[in-house]
Amino acid sequence: MRQSATHQDEAQLFVRQGDGAIATNQITLVSGSAVPIVTLDLPAGLRGQAREGVALRQLSDRLGLKPDQISMRPCTLGSDKTVQEAWTRVLVADKDWLGSLESVAGRAVLPDYLSLPTAADLWTIAPVDLDGEAGLMVRLGPEDGFTALNTLAFVALRNALAGQPKPKALLTLGDMPGGVTKLAQDSGIPVLTKPADAVGLGLDAPRLLGFGELQLDLRNNPTAARARLTQKLRPWFWAFVAASLAAAVWAAGEWQRMQLAQTQTRALSDQITTTVEDVFTNGGPVLDARVQVTRALSAMQQENSGPDLTLDPLDLGTQVARILQAAQAQPEMFHFRTEDGLRIIVQLPDFAAVETLAEAIRAEGLDVNLQDTRSETGIEGVRADFTVSVQKEAGQ
């Protein structure tokens, strides 16, 4: 993935991960599609580790993943202590991948959309190559942004325009697909091609790394700070812990039986994992055995029953996006896998709207499978999880 630098000094300031040696004064950029910003509904009074725990549970429910599979970093800009403690936005990524960034050299490691200059009431867009496919980096002002393939980026931009105040201008850096200009014109937003043009509209001059972006260094791990604090606990605390353990010695017999049961459970789990890796995932990691085995069996059944009608992932995403827009559904996640189809998580007014949306998708000649529906405290409406694929030919 590469991005053409706008200025020579920017080319020296930023370097893409994997594009060569990284100097100590350079900032390493990783694809923003792997590190989205997610806004959560968190109680204002929670602080510290308790706030992190609630946020992680919300993310787990929203993404359909186990808490130990994902990792997050609070997304806070500026020095305001209240904002730093009462954060609601988080950077989310795969836990193992995010941990691997801690060894990356350089001044900082940031999602690529944070490398775009921006200002209040100004959105910035730049093209990016996502593994050979055209994508867009989008900065929705100082505190938000994303990176996605063009089709999904247009959907996200429309949702952003519908769900929050429109910017006073749109700054485009590089060659833009025609849909960007049309979207801006339809929304009555001026399009700028040079950062300096923003001043002429009464806006602040766009700033590069001018809002504390470096404090969002993905290598920083909040749990590491807690570990250092634990090492500084007073000696008398450990004496108290030892006394508490001594008082629990009477339960040793029960504890041993529990340990035996846990050992047997782990052995059975390891055996199941090994079998799934050997038979169903071709040596790949086992994240959810039940789901992965079901998918593998479905793939085998499809192979034995003949080829399916398929759509290009971008065409399928565009078709589904039109259906969602017509149904006034609020998409939260799009994810395509060849063997599964297109997975979408959307927010709808009620459970009846879920079935109505499913029927609308089927009416377009697509197969739709409702994975999950739920309502959550503090969030209006219903969150639905669908898998969409192309219907098979008759007789296959």
BELMO-V618220 format. One record per pair of residues at least 12 apart in sequence whose ideal C-beta (glycine too) atoms are under 8 Angstrom apart, sorted by sequence separation. I is the first residue (numbers start at 1). GAP is how many residues later the second one is. If there is no record, write none. Layout:
I:GAP + I:GAP
This chain:
14:12 + 15:12 + 16:12 + 17:12 + 42:12 + 75:12 + 125:12 + 135:12 + 136:12 + 280:12 + 333:12 + 358:12 + 372:12 + 373:12 + 3:13 + 13:13 + 14:13 + 15:13 + 16:13 + 17:13 + 42:13 + 59:13 + 74:13 + 76:13 + 125:13 + 135:13 + 273:13 + 276:13 + 280:13 + 331:13 + 332:13 + 372:13 + 2:14 + 12:14 + 13:14 + 14:14 + 15:14 + 16:14 + 56:14 + 75:14 + 124:14 + 125:14 + 135:14 + 136:14 + 170:14 + 331:14 + 332:14 + 370:14 + 371:14 + 1:15 + 14:15 + 40:15 + 74:15 + 75:15 + 123:15 + 124:15 + 134:15 + 135:15 + 138:15 + 281:15 + 331:15 + 332:15 + 370:15 + 371:15 + 42:16 + 56:16 + 74:16 + 75:16 + 112:16 + 123:16 + 133:16 + 134:16 + 273:16 + 276:16 + 280:16 + 330:16 + 354:16 + 370:16 + 371:16 + 2:17 + 41:17 + 55:17 + 73:17 + 74:17 + 123:17 + 130:17 + 136:17 + 272:17 + 276:17 + 279:17 + 280:17 + 317:17 + 329:17 + 330:17 + 369:17 + 40:18 + 72:18 + 73:18 + 123:18 + 135:18 + 138:18 + 329:18 + 330:18 + 368:18 + 369:18 + 40:19 + 72:19 + 122:19 + 128:19 + 130:19 + 138:19 + 170:19 + 172:19 + 317:19 + 329:19 + 354:19 + 368:19 + 369:19 + 52:20 + 72:20 + 91:20 + 121:20 + 140:20 + 169:20 + 170:20 + 172:20 + 173:20 + 316:20 + 324:20 + 368:20 + 369:20 + 38:21 + 71:21 + 72:21 + 116:21 + 118:21 + 120:21 + 166:21 + 168:21 + 169:21 + 170:21 + 171:21 + 172:21 + 327:21 + 367:21 + 52:22 + 70:22 + 71:22 + 115:22 + 117:22 + 119:22 + 120:22 + 161:22 + 166:22 + 167:22 + 168:22 + 169:22 + 170:22 + 171:22 + 320:22 + 324:22 + 351:22 + 366:22 + 367:22 + 70:23 + 71:23 + 116:23 + 118:23 + 119:23 + 157:23 + 166:23 + 169:23 + 313:23 + 366:23 + 367:23 + 38:24 + 70:24 + 71:24 + 113:24 + 118:24 + 140:24 + 171:24 + 320:24 + 329:24 + 366:24 + 367:24 + 69:25 + 70:25 + 73:25 + 112:25 + 113:25 + 114:25 + 154:25 + 158:25 + 316:25 + 317:25 + 361:25 + 365:25 + 366:25 + 367:25 + 3:26 + 69:26 + 113:26 + 141:26 + 154:26 + 157:26 + 161:26 + 171:26 + 316:26 + 327:26 + 341:26 + 365:26 + 68:27 + 71:27 + 140:27 + 150:27 + 171:27 + 357:27 + 361:27 + 71:28 + 169:28 + 329:28 + 343:28 + 354:28 + 358:28 + 63:29 + 116:29 + 150:29 + 154:29 + 169:29 + 313:29 + 327:29 + 353:29 + 357:29 + 1:30 + 327:30 + 354:30 + 59:31 + 114:31 + 349:31 + 350:31 + 351:31 + 113:32 + 169:32 + 347:32 + 349:32 + 350:32 + 59:33 + 113:33 + 168:33 + 324:33 + 327:33 + 348:33 + 349:33 + 38:34 + 51:34 + 111:34 + 113:34 + 168:34 + 169:34 + 323:34 + 326:34 + 347:34 + 348:34 + 55:35 + 112:35 + 168:35 + 171:35 + 347:35 + 348:35 + 51:36 + 111:36 + 347:36 + 348:36 + 48:37 + 323:37 + 346:37 + 347:37 + 37:38 + 47:38 + 323:38 + 345:38 + 346:38 + 47:39 + 345:39 + 299:40 + 345:40 + 346:40 + 136:41 + 298:41 + 320:41 + 323:41 + 344:41 + 345:41 + 44:42 + 343:42 + 344:42 + 134:43 + 343:43 + 42:44 + 123:44 + 136:44 + 295:44 + 343:44 + 344:44 + 42:45 + 122:45 + 125:45 + 295:45 + 319:45 + 342:45 + 343:45 + 42:46 + 121:46 + 122:46 + 123:46 + 124:46 + 125:46 + 126:46 + 320:46 + 341:46 + 342:46 + 41:47 + 121:47 + 122:47 + 123:47 + 124:47 + 125:47 + 126:47 + 127:47 + 319:47 + 340:47 + 341:47 + 342:47 + 40:48 + 121:48 + 122:48 + 123:48 + 124:48 + 125:48 + 126:48 + 127:48 + 341:48 + 39:49 + 40:49 + 122:49 + 124:49 + 127:49 + 340:49 + 341:49 + 39:50 + 40:50 + 127:50 + 316:50 + 38:51 + 125:51 + 332:51 + 37:52 + 38:52 + 37:53 + 118:53 + 37:54 + 38:54 + 89:54 + 117:54 + 36:55 + 37:55 + 89:55 + 125:55 + 35:56 + 36:56 + 35:57 + 116:57 + 35:58 + 34:59 + 34:60 + 34:63 + 35:63 + 77:65 + 77:66 + 75:68 + 143:68 + 320:68 + 142:69 + 30:71 + 316:72 + 316:74 + 28:76 + 35:76 + 122:76 + 28:77 + 34:77 + 28:78 + 117:78 + 27:79 + 30:79 + 32:79 + 119:79 + 311:79 + 26:80 + 27:80 + 28:80 + 29:80 + 30:80 + 31:80 + 32:80 + 310:80 + 24:81 + 25:81 + 26:81 + 27:81 + 28:81 + 29:81 + 30:81 + 31:81 + 32:81 + 122:81 + 308:81 + 309:81 + 22:82 + 24:82 + 25:82 + 27:82 + 28:82 + 29:82 + 30:82 + 32:82 + 121:82 + 122:82 + 124:82 + 308:82 + 309:82 + 22:83 + 23:83 + 24:83 + 27:83 + 29:83 + 120:83 + 309:83 + 22:84 + 119:84 + 120:84 + 122:84 + 308:84 + 309:84 + 119:85 + 308:85 + 29:86 + 119:86 + 306:86 + 17:87 + 119:87 + 305:87 + 306:87 + 27:88 + 118:88 + 119:88 + 308:88 + 117:89 + 118:89 + 307:89 + 117:90 + 306:90 + 15:91 + 117:91 + 305:91 + 17:92 + 116:92 + 115:93 + 117:93 + 118:93 + 115:94 + 114:95 + 16:96 + 31:97 + 33:97 + 31:99 + 114:99 + 14:101 + 33:102 + 114:102 + 110:103 + 110:104 + 10:105 + 32:105 + 108:106 + 110:106 + 37:107 + 107:107 + 110:107 + 111:107 + 37:108 + 109:108 + 110:108 + 3:109 + 37:109 + 108:109 + 109:109 + 36:110 + 109:110 + 1:111 + 108:111 + 3:112 + 32:113 + 33:113 + 32:114 + 33:114 + 32:115 + 33:115 + 104:115 + 31:116 + 33:116 + 101:117 + 102:117 + 101:118 + 102:119 + 98:120 + 99:122 + 3:123 + 3:124 + 3:125 + 91:125 + 93:125 + 2:126 + 3:126 + 1:127 + 2:127 + 91:127 + 1:128 + 1:129 + 1:130 + 78:133 + 79:133 + 3:134 + 77:134 + 78:134 + 77:135 + 77:136 + 77:138 + 76:139 + 77:139 + 76:140 + 75:141 + 73:143 + 73:145 + 73:147 + 74:148 + 73:149 + 155:162 + 151:163 + 150:164 + 149:165 + 152:165 + 151:166 + 155:166 + 6:167 + 151:167 + 154:167 + 158:167 + 163:167 + 6:168 + 149:168 + 152:169 + 155:169 + 4:170 + 52:170 + 151:170 + 155:170 + 159:171 + 159:172 + 155:176 + 49:177 + 155:179 + 27:182 + 152:182 + 35:183 + 27:187 + 30:188 + 10:198 + 69:218 + 66:221 + 65:222 + 66:222 + 62:270 + 63:270 + 62:271 + 64:281 + 63:282 + 62:283 + 64:307 + 64:308 + 61:313 + 61:315 + 58:318 + 62:321 + 64:321 + 41:337 + 41:338
